[in-house]
Amino acid sequence: QVQLVESGGGLVQPGGSLRLSCAASGSISSINAMGWHRQAPGKERELVAALSDSGRAKYADSVQGRFFVSRDNAKNTIYLQMNSLKPEDTAVYYCTAVYRVGSITLDAWGQGTLVTVSS
């Protein structure tokens, strides 16, 4: 099992920056990839950024060039640096991990952290 705990959400003005953190615990060695999803009010959940175990990152078109995902293996932590924030970035952000148990691939989700972009 993998457990994820996010932190770093809050209220920020448009154009501002915020960094989210996600600490992983449990079967860390079984994790293949980690990332961030978000769900805005009234909208479906969407993938924001993903980071493979080889360090390859991919981003949603809406955040490309503004958001950056990184990982600190020593701390078992993944980060999402969010710059030039817009009101439409307001959402609950979830840390996610894809991991394997034997031949089965599973996913884990954190509890979510709210990011509000507003003046």
Summary of the structure (lengths in Angstrom):
residues: 119
radius of gyration: 13.9
end to end distance: 40.0
largest distance: 48.4
contacts: 351
relative contact order: 0.32
helix: 8%
strand: 60%
